[in-house]
């Protein structure tokens, strides 16, 4: 007999210190943010880049309903796109318990993010994770 444990303290989504910076000099801006702690205004002035998401952290636990609210242009859509990986974060990473990679409506690999990045199932998954740094992988907390 299998017993299912529904731990309401179980973290299913964990985002820590996530940034998304848009612009031609985004890599240099990310480095400056990381090393010197620049503000959004300084990033725009010094690098002519726009900060879409600034140092965002959140956790969603099993059973929680999470809402992202804000004014137009405040980064809500960008944050959601970062969560579901439609766009890649400039700094920081989002990890959930399990991720499903789909191609043409068919699941090609399911697993923990670390497993998918380090052991892609095929060339499609390998291309999908090609730009993800293994150094920045962080596991969700149990």
PyMOL commands that set and color helices and strands:
alter all, ss='L'
color gray80, all
select helices_A, chain A and resi 26-36+40-47+76-83+113-118+123-128+134-136
alter helices_A, ss='H'
color red, helices_A
select strands_A, chain A and resi 11-22+50-61+91-96+99-103+106-111
alter strands_A, ss='S'
color yellow, strands_A
deselect
rebuild
show_as cartoon
